[in-house]
Amino acid sequence: MIEVPDFGDKDSPPPVRRPTGLDPISAVRMPEELTAAVDAWAEAHHLSRSAAICRLVELGLKIAPPARTSSRPIASDATRIEELAVHEIEALLDPALPVGERERRIRRLTEGPPEFSRERIDLPKDVSKDLPKDLPKHRT
């Protein structure tokens, strides 16, 4: 008969836990082809799969472009996108068009039709247009 210690007994020693490392465990789901490629890279560099994944991620982060920070204003992104759009539109327009017509067409394409301007979230809203005309004015 095999004796099994009773873990609820105060006199029995606690179970022995083998140290697995100091870093937290992260599970990674990868396609079979990628797993095979990681395993081949690990074998070529005499590493375990876990160590190979860590090393590959470190290498990838070193060569990746830096992450965008929130300190960069979103408005500048919108301005840059609009500038790119204007440049592309200018390249598509007929060079024989008068300057005024070219500007009107560019403005129409970048700002959109006037009937949709109220729906645009990137434009400031004029609150006074939304108020009924017959509201009494408050005196201050």
PEQUI-V164966 format. One record per residue. N is the residue number from 0. OMEGA is omega in whole degrees, -180 to 180 (999 if undefined). Layout:
N;OMEGA + N;OMEGA
//
This chain:
0;-179 + 1;178 + 2;178 + 3;-180 + 4;178 + 5;-177 + 6;178 + 7;-179 + 8;-178 + 9;-177 + 10;-177 + 11;180 + 12;179 + 13;179 + 14;-179 + 15;178 + 16;179 + 17;178 + 18;-178 + 19;-178 + 20;-177 + 21;-177 + 22;177 + 23;-180 + 24;176 + 25;178 + 26;-180 + 27;176 + 28;-178 + 29;174 + 30;-178 + 31;-179 + 32;180 + 33;177 + 34;178 + 35;179 + 36;178 + 37;179 + 38;178 + 39;179 + 40;179 + 41;-180 + 42;-180 + 43;-179 + 44;178 + 45;179 + 46;171 + 47;179 + 48;-179 + 49;180 + 50;179 + 51;179 + 52;178 + 53;-177 + 54;179 + 55;178 + 56;178 + 57;179 + 58;179 + 59;180 + 60;179 + 61;-177 + 62;180 + 63;176 + 64;-179 + 65;180 + 66;179 + 67;179 + 68;-180 + 69;180 + 70;178 + 71;-176 + 72;180 + 73;-179 + 74;180 + 75;175 + 76;180 + 77;178 + 78;-180 + 79;179 + 80;179 + 81;178 + 82;178 + 83;179 + 84;179 + 85;179 + 86;-180 + 87;180 + 88;179 + 89;180 + 90;-178 + 91;-177 + 92;178 + 93;-180 + 94;-179 + 95;-180 + 96;174 + 97;-176 + 98;180 + 99;179 + 100;178 + 101;180 + 102;179 + 103;-179 + 104;178 + 105;180 + 106;-180 + 107;-179 + 108;-178 + 109;-179 + 110;-179 + 111;179 + 112;-178 + 113;-179 + 114;179 + 115;-174 + 116;178 + 117;-177 + 118;-176 + 119;-179 + 120;-179 + 121;180 + 122;177 + 123;-179 + 124;174 + 125;-174 + 126;-177 + 127;179 + 128;-176 + 129;-178 + 130;176 + 131;-176 + 132;-173 + 133;178 + 134;178 + 135;180 + 136;177 + 137;177 + 138;178 + 139;999
//
